[in-house]
């Protein structure tokens, strides 16, 4: 009976050791560490923030009166000032209306209307070397 109790204790310790490793859900770059060595962290609490550098996109807020030449699936050019004057080919992934707070109010002139803003998600067609989350991007003409 003593041997089976020791085997159970070893299994319990091994179970604790197995639960002490954290495996990231993707390759990426750690941008923030929330838990410090020795912290007691509850189940489901975030430990680190990771950016998947292979999954980049741009979001643009575009007034609907400027939207007529932007369609989902279309190729557009994006310039990133921090990376120089080069333009990068990107694909429009989707176009969707933004919440009502993103409405440009018309003046009281007869015949005008409120102009809504649309969220345009644009994805680079190839890896952009040096691109970092939060960089300014400019949607340019074709």
C-alpha positions as CSV (number, residue, x, y, z in Angstrom):
1,X,0.0,0.0,0.0
2,X,2.9,2.3,0.7
3,X,4.3,1.9,-2.9
4,X,0.9,2.8,-4.4
5,X,0.6,5.9,-2.3
6,X,4.1,7.1,-3.3
7,X,3.2,6.5,-7.0
8,X,0.1,8.6,-6.5
9,X,2.2,11.4,-5.0
10,X,4.6,11.3,-7.9
11,X,1.8,11.5,-10.3
12,X,0.3,14.4,-8.5
13,X,3.6,16.3,-8.5
14,X,4.0,15.5,-12.2
15,X,0.5,16.9,-12.9
16,X,1.5,20.2,-11.2
17,X,4.7,20.3,-13.3
18,X,2.7,19.7,-16.5
19,X,0.4,22.6,-15.6
20,X,3.3,25.0,-15.0
21,X,4.1,25.4,-18.7
22,X,2.4,27.8,-20.9
23,X,2.3,27.3,-24.6
24,X,1.6,30.3,-26.9
25,X,-1.3,29.8,-29.4
26,X,0.8,31.3,-32.2
27,X,4.3,32.4,-33.1
28,X,4.8,36.1,-32.4
29,X,6.4,38.8,-30.4
30,X,5.8,39.4,-26.7
31,X,4.8,43.0,-26.3
32,X,3.7,43.0,-22.7
33,X,4.1,40.7,-19.7
34,X,1.3,41.0,-17.1
35,X,2.3,38.3,-14.6
36,X,5.6,38.5,-12.7
37,X,7.7,35.6,-11.4
38,X,6.0,34.3,-8.2
39,X,2.6,35.9,-8.9
40,X,-0.5,33.8,-8.2
41,X,-2.6,33.9,-11.4
42,X,-6.1,32.8,-11.6
43,X,-7.4,30.5,-14.4
44,X,-8.1,32.4,-17.6
45,X,-6.1,35.5,-16.5
46,X,-3.8,36.9,-19.2
47,X,-0.1,36.3,-18.7
48,X,1.4,38.0,-21.7
49,X,0.3,39.9,-24.8
50,X,1.6,38.5,-28.1
51,X,1.5,40.1,-31.6
52,X,1.3,37.7,-34.5
53,X,3.6,39.7,-36.9
54,X,2.4,37.6,-39.9
55,X,-1.2,38.7,-39.5
56,X,-1.1,42.4,-40.5
57,X,-3.9,44.6,-41.7
58,X,-5.0,48.3,-41.9
59,X,-8.3,49.8,-40.9
60,X,-9.4,53.0,-42.7
61,X,-12.4,55.1,-41.8
62,X,-13.8,56.3,-45.2
63,X,-16.7,58.7,-45.7
64,X,-19.4,57.1,-47.9
65,X,-19.1,59.9,-50.5
66,X,-15.5,58.8,-51.0
67,X,-16.3,55.1,-51.1
68,X,-17.5,54.7,-54.7
69,X,-14.1,53.4,-56.0
70,X,-13.4,51.0,-53.1
71,X,-14.8,47.5,-53.4
72,X,-14.1,44.3,-51.5
73,X,-11.4,42.2,-53.3
74,X,-9.9,45.2,-55.1
75,X,-6.2,46.0,-55.0
76,X,-5.3,49.3,-53.5
77,X,-2.0,51.0,-52.7
78,X,-0.9,51.9,-49.1
79,X,2.0,54.2,-48.1
80,X,3.5,53.9,-44.7
81,X,5.4,57.2,-43.9
82,X,7.6,55.5,-41.3
83,X,9.0,53.2,-44.0
84,X,9.6,55.8,-46.7
85,X,7.9,56.8,-49.9
86,X,7.2,53.4,-51.3
87,X,3.6,52.2,-51.8
88,X,2.6,48.6,-51.0
89,X,-0.1,46.6,-52.9
90,X,-2.9,45.5,-50.6
91,X,-6.3,43.9,-51.0
92,X,-9.6,45.3,-49.6
93,X,-10.8,42.6,-47.3
94,X,-14.2,44.0,-46.4
95,X,-16.2,47.3,-46.2
96,X,-18.7,47.7,-43.4
97,X,-20.7,50.6,-42.0
98,X,-19.4,52.1,-38.7
99,X,-21.6,52.9,-35.7
100,X,-23.8,56.0,-35.8
101,X,-21.3,58.1,-33.9
102,X,-19.1,58.0,-37.1
103,X,-21.7,60.1,-39.0
104,X,-20.6,63.3,-40.6
105,X,-23.4,65.7,-40.0
106,X,-24.6,67.8,-42.9
107,X,-25.3,71.5,-42.6
108,X,-28.9,72.7,-42.7
109,X,-28.6,73.5,-46.4
110,X,-31.5,72.1,-48.4
111,X,-30.7,68.9,-50.2
112,X,-27.8,67.7,-48.0
113,X,-27.7,64.6,-46.0
114,X,-25.8,63.0,-43.1
115,X,-22.7,61.1,-44.5
116,X,-21.8,57.9,-42.7
117,X,-18.3,56.5,-42.3
118,X,-17.4,53.0,-43.3
119,X,-14.7,50.8,-41.9
120,X,-12.4,49.5,-44.7
121,X,-10.1,46.6,-43.8
122,X,-7.1,46.3,-46.1
123,X,-4.6,43.4,-46.0
124,X,-1.0,43.6,-47.5
125,X,-0.5,41.2,-50.4
126,X,3.0,40.4,-49.2
127,X,5.1,40.8,-46.1
128,X,6.0,44.5,-45.5
129,X,9.5,44.5,-43.9
130,X,9.6,46.9,-40.9
131,X,5.9,47.2,-40.5
132,X,4.8,47.5,-36.8
133,X,1.3,47.7,-35.3
134,X,0.1,51.2,-34.8
135,X,2.1,52.8,-37.7
136,X,0.2,55.4,-39.8
137,X,-0.8,54.2,-43.2
138,X,-2.2,56.3,-46.1
139,X,-4.6,54.9,-48.6
140,X,-3.3,56.3,-52.0
141,X,-4.6,56.4,-55.5
142,X,-4.1,53.3,-57.7
